[in-house]
Amino acid sequence: MIRPNSPKFYVYTLLSLKHFDIYTGLTTDLSRRLQEHSRGIVSSTSIRIPFKLIHYEYFVNLEDAKLREKYLKSNVGKARLKDSLKKTLASKVYMPYTLRR
């Protein structure tokens, strides 16, 4: 049984609406982390904003979450994630922004 106050771990994937690449990360507070990405506070993604959250997974164990993040950042994991999200990635419906080129 999971206790209500147990730690929560999220592995998430963002799509850059500027460069159309994906970024996968790990956090305990998904909402706060998404705000940090959107405001450009995260140095590894600041040049790629705006973003759209396209995938996340919830874990109750940090080690499991770290292993999943590592897998999704690997070439095989990234390819499988892209394959499972191919309709999302191919569709422009999810884009809330007007892109200027």
C-alpha positions as CSV (number, residue, x, y, z in Angstrom):
1,M,0.0,0.0,0.0
2,I,1.3,3.4,-0.9
3,R,1.1,6.1,1.7
4,P,-0.4,9.5,0.8
5,N,2.8,11.3,1.8
6,S,5.2,9.0,-0.1
7,P,7.5,10.7,-2.5
8,K,6.4,10.9,-6.1
9,F,8.8,10.9,-9.0
10,Y,7.9,11.9,-12.6
11,V,9.8,11.1,-15.7
12,Y,8.6,13.5,-18.4
13,T,9.2,14.4,-22.0
14,L,8.8,17.8,-23.6
15,L,8.6,18.7,-27.2
16,S,10.3,21.9,-28.2
17,L,8.0,23.8,-30.5
18,K,10.9,25.9,-31.7
19,H,13.3,23.1,-32.7
20,F,10.9,20.1,-32.8
21,D,13.3,18.0,-30.7
22,I,12.4,16.2,-27.4
23,Y,13.8,16.5,-23.9
24,T,13.3,14.0,-21.1
25,G,13.8,14.8,-17.4
26,L,13.1,13.7,-13.9
27,T,11.4,15.7,-11.1
28,T,9.4,15.4,-7.9
29,D,7.2,18.3,-8.8
30,L,6.0,18.2,-12.4
31,S,4.1,21.5,-12.4
32,R,7.0,23.5,-10.9
33,R,9.5,21.9,-13.3
34,L,7.3,22.7,-16.3
35,Q,7.1,26.3,-15.2
36,E,10.9,26.4,-14.8
37,H,11.3,25.1,-18.4
38,S,8.8,27.6,-19.7
39,R,10.5,30.5,-18.1
40,G,13.9,29.5,-19.4
41,I,15.4,28.8,-15.9
42,V,16.6,25.3,-17.0
43,S,19.9,26.0,-18.8
44,S,19.8,22.8,-20.9
45,T,16.5,23.7,-22.5
46,S,16.4,27.6,-22.3
47,I,17.2,28.0,-26.0
48,R,14.5,25.6,-27.1
49,I,11.4,27.2,-25.5
50,P,8.4,27.1,-26.0
51,F,7.6,23.5,-25.0
52,K,4.6,21.2,-24.9
53,L,4.4,18.3,-22.4
54,I,3.8,15.2,-24.5
55,H,4.5,12.3,-22.1
56,Y,5.0,11.6,-18.4
57,E,5.3,8.6,-16.1
58,Y,4.8,8.4,-12.4
59,F,7.0,6.4,-10.0
60,V,7.0,5.7,-6.3
61,N,10.6,4.6,-6.3
62,L,13.5,6.9,-7.2
63,E,15.8,4.2,-8.5
64,D,13.0,3.0,-10.9
65,A,12.5,6.5,-12.1
66,K,16.2,7.1,-12.7
67,L,16.5,3.9,-14.7
68,R,13.5,4.9,-16.8
69,E,14.9,8.4,-17.5
70,K,18.2,6.9,-18.4
71,Y,16.5,4.5,-20.8
72,L,14.4,7.2,-22.5
73,K,17.5,9.3,-23.0
74,S,19.3,6.4,-24.7
75,N,19.2,6.0,-28.5
76,V,17.0,2.9,-28.2
77,G,14.7,4.4,-25.6
78,K,14.3,7.7,-27.5
79,A,13.6,5.9,-30.7
80,R,10.9,3.7,-29.1
81,L,9.3,6.7,-27.3
82,K,9.2,8.6,-30.7
83,D,7.7,5.5,-32.3
84,S,5.0,5.3,-29.6
85,L,4.2,9.0,-29.9
86,K,4.5,9.2,-33.7
87,K,0.9,10.5,-34.2
88,T,1.5,13.1,-31.6
89,L,4.7,14.2,-33.1
90,A,3.3,14.2,-36.7
91,S,0.2,16.2,-35.8
92,K,0.4,20.0,-35.6
93,V,-2.9,20.1,-33.6
94,Y,-1.1,20.0,-30.3
95,M,0.7,23.3,-31.0
96,P,-0.7,26.2,-29.1
97,Y,1.7,28.7,-30.5
98,T,2.1,30.4,-33.8
99,L,5.6,29.7,-35.1
100,R,7.6,32.5,-36.8
101,R,10.4,31.5,-39.2
